[in-house]
Amino acid sequence: DSGVTQTPKHLITATGQRVTLRCSPRSGDLSVYWYQQSLDQGLQFLIQYYNGEERAKGNILERFSAQQFPDLHSELNLSSLELGDSALYFCASSEGQGYYGYTFGSGTRLTVV
Amino acid sequence: KNQVEQSPQSLIILEGKNCTLQCNYTVSPFSNLRWYKQDTGRGPVSLTIMTFSENTKSNGRYTATLDADTKQSSLHITASQLSDSASYICVVSDGTASKLTFGTGTRLQVTL
């Protein structure tokens, strides 16, 4: 157990739908990062939050949004889902800006049918 | 464009043997280089992190090397075990969260 908790572990939904993925960071970590990993692809950075504020943004689609709450958990919202959104979504956390590395959760596998 | 290339793409070795995985990068500026182990369907787990001034770092049977001049890194696994079967990902950082560059990984299979 890495200390980073992601729920749900698996999610199957239809095209056009909206889903919410949840992440609880490791105790004491202020930064949360979201990554997408499509089949046989490298991890793609989506977005970072630090202590409730958006800190960095990657190649996140406009259909996707995220937030970090006062208790530091984070949610990634995916809407108007397409088949190509099927992927593993990972959350990672770090104490500061992640200079010394991140701790990853086990991921949420999203399947869009 | 920042890139991280790993080789080989996949590798099969017998249990107990050693192996070396390669990582070449063109990332600028350079902050640190990380090796992660990712089991199938699981999140990556950090093995080593090396900054510009470090050229070797070990974590048990895993030893990473870094040549910042040639922009190459290697991960050497000694006395492989079945549990080493996983993807090994090289990641280079320029110091900012949004600019981590991930390799696509080397898929290692250790067999009896």
Interface residues (C-beta under 8 A of the other chain):
Chain A: S2 V4 S31 Y33 D40 Q41 G42 L43 Q44 F45 Q48 R55 A56 K57 G58 L88 F90 A92 Q97 G98 Y99 Y100 G101 Y102 T103 F104 G105 S106 G107 R109
Chain B: S31 N32 R34 Y36 G41 R42 G43 P44 V45 S46 I49 I89 S93 G95 T96 A97 S98 L100 F102 G103 T104 G105
